C-alpha cells in the first residue's frame, strides 16, 4: 500500500481525533440537558458522569504506549476508533444513567489510546521538520468533531439517541480507515536503539515534562466546567433554546481550528507566550459566559474563545512534549494528557457541586479566576525553564 504523505497523515489523524476526542468525549455536555431530562439526572450526578471519560482516559493513556508498541500503530489506531464506536452506541441505547455512564467510560478509553498512536504514526511517516505542524493539525481534529455535532443537534435537538447512533457509524468508518491506511508493523529496534529506549532516560527531559504536566492539570481543571456545563448554563440560567447550543459548539469547533497553529506559535513566540495566550483566552471565555448567559452573541463569542484557547493549549502540550521526548513519541504526550484528564476529573464534579449550590454564574467566574492563577503559574514555571535551558546546552 502506498506510504502516507504528511498531508495524508494529517488528514487521517485529524479524522481519528475528531471521532475519539470531539464526538466520543467532548460533545457530551452539548446533549446533557436532554439526557438529564429523559433519564432524570441531577446536577451533581451529571458532574460525576461528566468526569468518567476523563477518569477512564487516565488508565487508557497509561497503557497506550504499551498497546501501541505491542499491537503496532495500525491496530492501535483502529482499536481506538472502534472503542469509540462501542461507547457511542452504548450511550445511544442507554435506558438508564448507569449504562449511560458505562458508555461514557468506554469513550474515554478510546480517547486515551488515540493520541499516543497518532504521535507514533507521525514519527513513522512525517519528516522531523514537519512533525510539530502535523501533530498540531491532528490535535485540532478535536475541533472538527465538535463542529460536526452542530448539525446533529439542529436535526435531533431532543433526539440525542439518534445523534449518538450517527456518531457511532462515523466511528466505525474511522476504524476501517485507520486499519487500512496507518503504517503496518511495529517500530524496528536495533543494537543502537534497544527496546528500553522506549522510555526517555534524561533527568532534564523528565523535569521538563513534569513542569508541562503541572500546567496541563491546571488547564484541565479550568476547562471541565465549560465542557460539561456551558450548554446547561445558557439553557437553564440563560433561558436560550437548546438548538442555540448547537451554534455554540460550532463556534467552539471553528475557534478551535486556531489550535492547528500551535506548532508555529511555539516556534515563533516561544513556550511562555504560547501558554499565556491560550490560558488567558480560556479564562476570558468562562468569564464572558458568566456575565450574561442569556445573550446569544456573547455566548457565541465565549464559545469561539474557549475553542481557541483550549486547542492552543492542548496543541501546545502535545507539540512541546514530543519536542522534549523526541526519542519516545508514543510516550511523550502521555503525562501531559494524563495530567489534563486528572484536572478534568477533579474539575467536573467540583463544577457540578458549585452549579447546584451557587449557580452557573458563580461557578464560571470561579473557574475563570482559577484560569488566571494557572496563567501566573505558567509565567513562573516556563520562564524558569527558559532560564535553565539558556544555562544548560542540549
Secondary structure, DSSP 8 states (H G I E B T S, - for coil): -----HHHHHHHHHHHHIIIIIIIIISHHHHHHHHHHHHT--HHHHHHHHHHHHHHHHHHHHHHHHHHHHH-HHHHHHHHHHHHHHHHHHHHH-SSHHHHHHHHHHHHHHHHHHHHHHHHHHHHHS-HHHHHHHHHHHHTHHHHHHHHHHHHHHHSSS-HHHHHHHHHHHHHHHHHHHHHHS--S----BTTB-GGGGS---HHHHHHHHHHHHHHHHHHHHHHHHHHHHHHIIIIIT---HHHHHHHHHHHHHHHGGGGGHHHHHHHHHHHHHHHHHHHHHHHHHHHHHH-TT-HHHHHHHHHHHHHHHHHHHHHHHHHHHHHTTT-HHHHTHHHHHHHHHHHHHHHHHHHHHHHHH-HHHHHHHHHHHHHHHHHHHHHHHHHHHHHHHHS--
